[in-house]
Amino acid sequence: MKKLAILFTIACLTIAPTAFAQDWQPAGDQWIERWWALNLVTNTGGFNNSAAQDYLDAGTNGDYNNYSVSTRYGAGLTGKGAVYLPDNGGTLVWSVVDLDTEAGNNMSLAFGPNALDNFTWHGILLILSPDERTTTMYPSHDDYAEIWLNGSKVYDNPDWTGGVRNVTRPTEVDLIQGENFLHYKCGEGGGGDYINLRFDEADTDLQIAPTLDGQFLNVLTPVEPRNKVTTTWADIKRK
């Protein structure tokens, strides 16, 4: 009996934070409203120019980049400090923001009431899947959008989709069992500015963070940073 109790205790201690009850965002054919997003990168010179730039790499001296923030380790590093871009907005930080999925300028509205031109959006999602699967994502955007999933680019479209909920390129993607990380970058030139994303209507069992109560770093699984003891991204953020 004592041995069973010890094993049970060990099992409880090793359960990832994501296994506990969370107020996840709905998935399936629901447009995703809450993102872990960087302050807008400004003065980009237009969407064609910004598509060629890795602002995350430049603003962190290579600590993370467009690809790596679509992994668990890279997404967690966004909690360590700011992105420094003196010519493109200054000191930029990550936070949980809400998108109005019906507004044609929801990227700029997420950060204030003023219309903007020549900027770039960066947003990250945690997608928790109960199994491995191939599914379809439905991106909408104005203007140039790129999406990375689990360290690989899965979407690259320079053309706006013609409406805030219009999708011109439904795209098949492979999800792994457990945590999947998605990075959505969109460069805006002028006029309307929006992004949107949803998954297939059958994907109602996917769980999305940031959660409805505004949690992101706190729900990521523990990691072992180089030369450090096991910790959580919430601990890293506090440091």
N, C-alpha and C positions, 0 to 999 in steps of 0.2 A: 504493500500500500504506500509506504514511504517513497519507494522508487517511482511509482506512478505519479505521485504528487510532485516530485522533483521534475519529471519529464514534462508534466503539464505546465509547471511554472516556466521552464525553459522555452516551451512552445509559445507561451503567451508573450514572453519577452522578445521573441524573434519575429512576431507578426509585424508586417510593415504598417505604417500609419494609414495607408490607403485602405487597409482591410477593415478599419473601423468605420462606423456610420458617419457619412458626410452628406451634406446637402448639395449633391452634385447637380450641375446643369443637365437638363434633358438633352437627349441626342435624337437619333432617328431623323425625321424630316423637319425638326425644329431648328430654325436659324439661331446660331450661337450668339448670345448677347453680351457675354462677359469675357474679357481677355486680360492676359498679363501683357501689358503694352508699354513700350518706351515712349517718352515724350517725343513729339514729332521732330524729325530731322528737317531743318528748314534751309532755304537758300540753295536748293539742290541743282538749279539750272534746268529743271524739267525731268520728266520721267525717263526719257532715253538715257540721259546722263546718269541719273541716280541708279538705274538698273546695273550699271557697270561698277558701282561703288559698293564696297563692303564697309559700311559705316560702323558696324559693331567691332570689326577687327581694328579699324583705325582709331576708334574712340576708347579702346581698352588696351592698346598696345599689344594686341594679339592674344589677350586672355581668352576671348571667345570670338566667334564669327557667325556668319549667316548659317553655316552648316552645323556648327557645334551646339548652338542653342536649341536645335531640334533633337538633342540627346538629353538624357537625365543629368549628366554632369554639367554640360554647358548651360542648361536651363537654370540649374541651381546657382551657377556662378553669377547670374544676373542679380542676385541678392547681395553680392559682396560690395558693390560700389557703383558709381555713376559712369556714364559714357561721356567722355570729354571731346566735344567737337566745337572748338572756338568759332569756326566760320559757319557752322550749321546748327546754331541753336544754343551753343554753350554747354552747360552741365546738364545732361539728360539723365533721368532716372526711370526705373521700371515701377509700375503700379498696376493695380486692378482698375480697369476702366469698363464702362458700359457702352455698348453700341445700340443706337436706335436702328434696328434692322429694316425699317421702312423709310429712313431718311436718306436722301440723295447726297448728303454731305456728312455722313456719320463719322468719317475719320476725323475731320476737324472739329465737329461738334463734341466728340469724346473729350476734347481738351479745352474747349471754350466756345463762346458764341460767335467769334469772328471768322469770316470766310478767309481761307488762305490759298495761295498758289505755290507751286514748286516746293513740295515737301514729300517726305517719305514716312510711311507707317511701318512699324514692326510690332507684331503681336504673336504671343506664344500660347498654346493650349497643351494641357495634359489630357490625353484620351486613354481611359482605362478600359481595356477590353477583356472579357472573360475567356477569350480563346483567340487562336490564330484565325484570321479570316481575310479574304479579299472582298473589299466593298467599294463603294463609289462615293467620292466627295464631290460637292457641288459648289464651286467658287464663283462669286460675283464680284466685280471690281471695276474701278475707274481711277487710275489708268492701268499702268504696267504692273502685273502681279507675278510674284514668284513664291513658291511654297516648297518647304523642305519638311520631310517626315523621317524621323529616326536616322538623321545624318545624311540623307540623300535628297537631292532635288527631285520633286515629283510633278512640278507644274511650272511652266514658264510661258506667259502669254502677254505680249505687248499691247494687246487691243482691249479697250474697255468693252464691257459686256452689254451695254445699251440700256441698263436699268438696274435699280438697286437689288432686285431679286431675280434678275435675268441671268441665266447660266448658259454659256455658249460651248463650254468644254467640260462636260462631266468627265471625271478622271478616276479610273480604277487605282486603288492603293492597297497595299498589304499591311495589315495590322498584326503585331505580335501579341501574344498573351501577356497581359499585364500592362505596364506603362508604355505609352507611345507619346512622343513629343512632336508637335507641329509648329513650325515657324512660318508666318505669313507676312511677306514684305510687299508693300504696294507703293509705287511712285506716282505722284500726282503732278500734273502740269498746270491746269487751270480749269475753271468751271466746276462741275460736280465732282465730288470725291467720296467714294464709298468702298467698303469691302463687306462681304458677307460670306458665310460658309455654313453648310449643313452636310449631313451624311444621308445614306440611303434610308428610306422609310422603315426598313426591317431592322435598323440598328438601334432600336429602342433600349437595348441592354448595355450600350456604351455609356460610360460615365465621364463627364467633362469637368475639368477645373481650368480656371478659377471656379470655385463653388458659388452657389447662390448667396452664401453669407460672406463672400469675399476672401476666401482662403486660396492660396496657391503654393507658396513655398512650404507652408506647414503640412501639406498633404503629400509631399514627395517622399519616396522611400528613403531610408537611411543610406548613406554612402560612406566610403572610406577615402577622403581626400589624401593626396600624397603626403606621407610623413605625419599623418594625424590620425587620432583614434576615430572610430566610427561615431558619426554625429548626424544631425539632420540639417536640412537647408535652413530651417528656422534658427538653429544655433549659429550657423555661418552668418546669417543676416544680422543677428544681434551683435556679433563680433565686429 
